[in-house]
Amino acid sequence: MVTIPARHLEANIWSPSSSSLCSCFFNALKGKHGQLHSLCTRARFVALPATVTTQKRRHLRKSAAEQGVRYLCASSSSSVATTGVQLEQEGAQSPRQPPRAYPFHEIEPKWQHFWEANHTFRTQDVIDTSKPKFYVLDMFPYPSGAGLHVGHPEGYTATDIVARYKRMRGFNVLHPMGWDAFGLPAEQYAIETGTHPRITTKCNISRFRKQLKSLGFSYDWQREISTTEPEYYKWTQWIFIQLFNKGLAYQAEVPVNWCPALGTVLANEEVIDGLSERGGHPVIRKPMRQWMLKITEYADRLLKDLDELDWPESIKDMQRNWIGKSEGAEIDFAVKTATNVQSPIILKVYTTRPDTICGATYLVIAPEHPLLKSLVSPSQTDEVRFYVEAAARKSDLERTELQKDKSGVFSGAYALNPATKEAIPIWVADYVLGSYGTGAIMAVPAHDTRDFEFAQKFDLPVRVVISLEGGESCKENEAYTGQGLVKNSCFEESGIDLNGLPSDKAASKVVRWLQKKGCGKQKINYKLRDWLFARQRYWGEPFPVVFLNDSGEAKTVNESDLPIKLPEIDDFSPTGTGEPPLAKALDWVKTVDTNSGKSATRETNTMPQWAGSCWYYLRFMDPSNQHCLVDPVKERYWGPVDLYVGGAEHSVLHLLYARFWHKVLFDIGVVSTKEPFQCLVNQGMILGEVEYTAYKDSVGRFVSVEQLEEGSNLTSHRIQECEVQKIGETYVLKDNPSIRVCARAHKMSKSRGNVINPDDVVNEYGADSLRLYEMFMGPLRDTKIWSTNGVEGVYRFLARAWRLVVGQPSIQGTFAEGSVVTDDDPTREQLRALHQCIEKVTEEIEGMRFNTAIAAMMEFINIANKWTNRPRAILESFVLLLSPLAPHLAEELWQRMGHPQTLAYEPWPKAIDDYLIEAEITVAVQVNGKTRGTIQIPAGADEGAVVTAALKNQALRRHIGDKKIVKKIFVPGKILNLIIPK
């Protein structure tokens, strides 16, 4: 080992403003006093000083990794050893951690251990039901291998604040956590590595649990559940049996995403542009036997009961649109062959605009319509077949919302319009879906945008039958889709005359005419489809169903045989035949129906991931019950969920499915409420830190971002925050302010490298700082941009709160035991500052406006730090206010002020009105409308007292002199305006 003093180095000095690590043999980083802080050698590592900011450290870690340099850690160590070489700072002291603003690294583990050891947040099975309850729930997570990023704790912190606050308000609080753990990622990993999904899932859950505990969330971990445990999915299977017995579960041939190359069915999210996400293989739509749930039976109730929920209107609107209730008519069109011969085939068409029936100039049927083969003409058979095959490779989204250019093919057949008695052509087009309505539409191109585009492309006739009220004509180059007066709709042969009627009255007349003629009826339709409830995968809940071998009849197993457990298999890959992986477990598949004694075959599909998340909120009420899904007494007390918090991405499917199952359980007497979640809050997304991008032209010169155009040959270059400055609303290069750069925050993703791991933030600033910052960033429901500098700001606030109670650190950076609080009686000003803070924080937490609650506490700290004493009566109440948001720090301060027990159940402070009233107020005084000064007066002083005080003020008297006051304008508590002659 060779020791080389730092002053002997011939070093290329690297500075903190450098954008990358140097690659020279020796590269020393010196601080402002010349001490050695870091070293880069051929040993391939680097150590950074504690003074380097988090953002810079994160950048250096990435830069080091790109160069193959091993990033060690931030350290104030003055000596770093390498292979064969040691650099030593002369006069160095022994290595130690730099002093922290407050010792969160000691406080937080201490209190997390205390809460766990003492079951502080356990909700007892036997509770005092005379107390009010509050059930606060997070949308429980899927435990992915990536663990948490900083977006996850946002909603969890919000619910934890509310849970802690409600406990202090005297509520019985239920605040549980569990895992929605079945799913594709673990199974895909099993296929690739052979690792059983159960092992992967258990490992992921362990990591998630550890991360959540490190953030101090007050979950009742004794109620932890996982959807993958047989003790849990036993009751998922039980619910399916109830659905089956009520006729709400049935089997049907439905089109699925089939990948021949992979030999499996793919979920919609696994198909991109007609190709499998894994491998890029062609995917087709193929009919397969699937379990379906009749959610459509509950469409009206799902729609109606939305009105009673305290949910965001945007979410309720999304559900209403998804259910898609519409009123119209179902019309029968008799099919004619190409030779104009009447066919026995009847095409049923659903329309919401029966008033436009006379404007129907062609019909369109979906490529998957069951009658297509029977009506297509021989001459069109090949063309139609090719078109149907092409349509099968598209998703429903691609066929409707994403498809800009309409496609279609003539079937060769015609249908008789019952109103006009015209033979109109029948086309096949993929913008019509077989799953909606009847799978066929009457096309009225003059009054439907999609029909108009299709007619324009294929030169089909357009007949205007609706005119604007007032006689105005519609535009010729676009469809008019609004209401109006009917015209061109009188046909003697059919006996219909709609001319001159408003659209609504015409529609009613058409429905009556259809019913009288026997060729149609009034119809209520829904966009909502029955729920496809099956997956051709291993890692999911097995169906409690067997099929009798002699008849193929589906039978549910006896409830006493539940749970039907997943069999242990070694090969999780698809079979290649369309059969699920469970089909490989032959000994498990072959069984006997216990009721009849007949041989039977088990269902080898598994339930979708949605199944376990449809009812988990009920199991949290009674997680260990082996005899029923939930004890009725507990359900009646705890239900419904009072506050449900999660991402808006679950606004439709999860919430709709959970509401459907809940209503079924309500109908069979398992639950006592019509709805599962009374109040819903969606937290906003947290985007990554702002990224700065500059552009260069072909010769390497920077150009402004406004010169970036589609097809330009400009190249992008990521630049650091230190290289830009903000001028007005734009960002420019510091070195050349004429060059404008792009500043944008993106959704966090591993591919962009902008994911912030909460573990890193906790290690550097503490869990309380992370919690507080995520709530302080802005309103909970808004999208926000992450900024590490913001974390540093709330960290400093918490340090000030710590010093307010504990006192200043010693020269060595340590803090004395106990606190600096005194038993002095607080002054009225101190009481007023406290009670104003209590009132504000209470109001804002009740409204889940946590950012403004934190602002109120920051304001209090600013005031309190100016006091010469620290009254116990004031600071104890403040610490209680702080505790829901920064629980570790608050617990430690509470203990240091002499309380041996946790503050988790201490009464919440109450604002006293008397202390909210200010003894003196400031009033502005104007002379002839111009403000000339202010005066301090007793609160509640009348006009006479204010005028007297103003006239005694020498500074104001100068502006009045001996002139007579001709008018006084007084706004109590705000302003006094004295009018004098000019």
Phi, psi and omega in degrees: 000132179249134178254126182237115176301146184299327183290347180269357184286135167266087193248148169271108190288129176259133182249158182300342181274355180295148182270352179207166178280144176281158184241020178288171183298308173243139178213103186260142174253122181252144174278186185291341178258009174089000181287149182285129181246329181211167186214136173234118181229182177291351173291351172065057171210166176212142174239142183247154178282160179293340184283346180289133183293160180301317182297316179294320180297319179296320178296318182292323178301316179293316181296320179297317180298322181295331181266003182077014179273138179274117179279125182270281182187170172280132183205148175264009179301136182265359182229129181232129183261142174232174178293111176084349183223137173231130175258140185225131175278131181293135178075022183289148174266172180293143182299142175203160178291144177294150179297139178262159181297328169204153192278062180297330182294340175263321185293312190293312176299324181301311185281331174297319177295319180299311182299319182289316182294327184260005181049046187304323187253018179289132174266115185294148178294322177259113186236163177279100184285356176283343178275150178293152180250156172216115180256109182245128191223139170267149168295111191291146193274158165275123184280088181282164180291339182284345183074192182281148160242174191294347176288329182297313186292350183300304179293322181295323178293319180299313180293326180292321177300313181296317181299314180295320179297315182294324177300318181288342176270005174092013179274149161284122186247132172249115184221085186258174176214145178204195192224125174270081203259349171287150177162169186292319186304315181295322179290320178297320177296323178295319179298320185281329187242343184084000178284129182298136180304331181295323180291313179300315182296318180298319179294317180295319179298318180300319180292315179300314182300316180298318180294318180294320179295327181291345179263001172075026180288139187270052179284151170273092186290347175291344180259010182303134178227159174225135181294345183272351181280133180305327180296335177272307186287353168306319184276337169295317177295322179298319178296320178299320178300320179295321177297317179297315182295331178274003180076019182263356176240127182211168178253145179208156173276114181230151179288135179232168177276103183254128178251104181300322183294321180272344179067036183210163172273137181248146172289159181305321183288350178267001181246125180234117179054042176079004181237153178291140178299323178263109176097341179066037181269151178299141179237135179239162174269124186226132178288132178218155178290126183222152170280138179234147174246134185279066176294336180296337177296338184251012186303313182297317181291322177298326180284310185297317187285351174300328184297336184270358186263145175269073180240159173301137180301326180297323180288318178297322177296322178298319179291320178299317180293324179293318176293318169061051178289134177216149179247134181194220183220148171256124187241137178266125175247118179283130184276138173244145178280176181297338179266014176067027178266135180297133181250150176287356183283132176243124174265120177268130183237135175255136177219144174269357181234067178298341179294344182258017186303326181285349177265003179284114183250355173196164174248154175230131175242154181288150180300335181262012181298133184296338182268358187300313184298328184279345182249346182291140181282153181304322183291339182256002188302310183295316182297319179294319181299315179299320181293318180298320179295320179294319180296329181293343180270000180255149173279165178301323180295318179294327183283337186246281189290324186272344185277113180273323184259118182289143176230158180179173179211143180286136181279341185091357181246165180230162176228154182267119174289116185296339181273315185265345184063022177269146172274115183246144186290150176254119179253156174251125181213141185277359174282353171258130182258136178293342183273355182245135180061232179258001183081010178215147179228153166269125184270123178241083189299334181290341188224022174213128187297313181296318178297322180296315179299318179295316181296321179297319183291321186254015173056051178261152185294147179238120180242119179280125179235000177234129175245154178295143177296136185102359175086004180290146181273150176281158177291141185284333188262015177205161180279141172261115187256003183273186177275166179177206178257138183280142175216171179053035186226045176235116182226112187295322185299321181268347179077032180241137178216109182248357187303134176085352181276145170297156186305316184294319179289325177295320180298316178297320180295321179296318181298316179296320180295318179298315181294322179294320181279348181075025181237028177167176181199164174291144186214136170257129184236160179228141172288334180302131177252157174300150189277117174289114194241059179200152176223143177267061183225167178273313193277080178194176181287127175294145175285139176276056188225140170233157177244124179295132185291331184279333184237343184078005182294136177275131179226140174278151179285166175293143180300332179291344180271357180282148002277149167276108188276152174295134176285155176278121177230160181259336184246112183262001184287156178300152182285337183089351180255356185099344176284146180290164178303331180298340179296341180285341181275074190300318181295330179281322184293318181282122184211188180228135174288115186294338180281315183261343184078006182276153176292147185210168178237133180287151170295131182256352168290161172240164180287155179286165182299334181298334190302307184294333182273359181282342188217008187300329180300333178284321183292329177301332180291334187205065194289342185253007183290119181266353188254336177207165183301316177203140178295128183302325181294317180292321179295320180293329179282312189275333185280154351278179174297127183281327180216121180239122186237132178185181184284150180292346179295343178261017189295336183250288195296302182302312183294321180292316180295318179297319179295321178298308180298321181298320180292325175296315179295327175295318182295329181261008171085013180280325179239160186253358182241154181282335185231147181277326188234108184287317182235130180239134175230130176257120175284149178284162179284145173257117179274162177292171179300153181300132177254140182249128183233128174249160183235143178239150177274188187294339180258009174089013179269141177293139174229156182290151185297333181293346178274357179284118179230160179298129179089357180287159183261025178286145178250144182268149180220122176288133178234160184275158181301326182292347182266358182236163173219154181263128175236111185066237180258006183240163177248139182227164175291136178298319183286340181210085185299349177283348181262112178273137181247163179270125177242117186210141174259140182242161173299138182294132178204150179296326183295328179274345181071023183249016179285130177260119178278123181299334178300321180296318180294318180296318180297325185268326185237345182098155181295322181297324178293318178297313179302310185295319182294317182297332177274337184272346184301328183163182179306140186306320187279351185271155169286136185226160181250129180291142175214117180298327177301327177294323176298317179299326180294313180287331174300317178294323177298314180296324177295323178293321177297320177298311182292331178301324182265319188268331182103179183282152179286164175284176178301327180282357178089007180265163181244145179289158176289162178074212184213175179253015180290152180237167178264021177299146172289130181290149176283167179296324179296321178294318178295322180294318178299318180295310187288333171294322177293316179302312182299314183292312182296318179299312180299318184285325176293319177302324180268006181056034174258071190291330181297321179282334173295318178295319179301321179295322179289324175297320178296319179298316180300320179300319180289313186294329181292348178270351182285152177271343177233170184231079184297131180302318183299333179275309188287329177297318178295320179296318180298323176296321177296323183286335193299322179296330184268321180233072191293324181296310180299316182296318179299318182294317179296320178300316179294319180294338177271011170103013181256116184283340184259161177299152177268004188303332183243016175292146179297140178291135180300147178246135178284131178261123186304323184300326181277349180278343181276127180281136179292320179231149178231161179258129179241131176281140179244127177248151172237116184054041174086355179254129181290124183247354180161184178228158177226151175263127181225158176298140177301135179088004180297141181276180185299317182300316180295324180290318179296317179300315180296323179294320183287340178278346182280117186296323180295322178285327183299330181298328183277346181258318181063222181263008183289149181280135176280115185268341181202144177237129176243116187236124172251108187308130176079359186231303191209148172232125179243119180257124180259122179233159178298142180278000000 
